[in-house]
Amino acid sequence: MDVRRILHTGRVVHHNGRPAAGAFVWVATGTAPTPEIAVVSDEKGYFRLALPPGHFEIRARSEGGQEGKAEATAGEEPLHIEIEVSAPD
């Protein structure tokens, strides 16, 4: 079974809007299998993630250990996923 995957873009930022460079980004849960274990954001906090159609929880952890998450429903059109990371409680 060949499942079509769409390349989506996203950005990881800190609570003050600064980019979270080097953050690990991964699919925590989803309604379909995903091919990537994790990706790393670039120096401006941007990342790319290939997802099949479905609903996903995307998580991020910055180099300083701050975490964040976003919900995304992927379809046939590329999404832009914003994740804000903050210090753990």
N, C-alpha and C positions, 0 to 999 in steps of 0.2 A: 504494500500500500504506500503510494507516494503522496506525502502530505506537503502541500505548498507552504513555504515559509516566507514571510515578508520581513524585510530589514527595517527595523524601527530605530529611531534615534531618541536620545534622552540626555538629561543633564542632572548631575548631583551637585547640590549646593548646601552650604551651611545655613543656619537660621538667619544670618545677616546678609545672605545673598552671595557671599564669596564662593567661588567654585571649589568643589572638593576634588582636587586632583589626586589621582591614584586610588580612588575608592573602588572597592570590589562591588560588583553588581551581579545579582543572580535571581533566578526564578525560584521563589520559595514554594509556591503552590500553583497549580494550573489544571485546566480541564483537558490539556493535551500534552504529550511529551515534548520536551524542548531539547535541542541538540547541544547547547552550550552549558557547561558547568558554571562558569562565571566569566565576566569580562571586567576590564579595568578602565576607569574613566581617564581621559587625557588631561593635560595641564589646565584646561579650561572647564573641566568637570563633565565633558561630553562623552557619551558612549553610544555604541550601536549593538543591537540585540535582535537576532532572528527569531521570530515567533510564528507558529502556525496559528490559524484562527482559534480563538478560545478566550477564556477569562483567566487572568494571571495576577498573582501578587508578586511584585518585583521588590526586592530588598537591596539596600546598599549599606556598606560599612566603610567609613572614611579611614584614612591612615591613622588618625587619632582615636579610633574606636567608636566614633559617633555613628548611630544607626538611624535609618529611615526606611519607609516603604511607600509604595504606591500601588493602586489597583489599575489594571489595564485590560480592556476588552479589545483584542486584536481581530481584525477582519481582513478585507482585501486592500484597504488603504493604509499607508504607513502612519504610525502614531508618533507623537513626541511625548515622552514620559518624563515628568519632573519629579525628582525625589529630594526632599529636604532632610538632611541628617541633623540630629541634635544629640546632646550628651545624654547618656543613659540615666534613668531616675535612680 
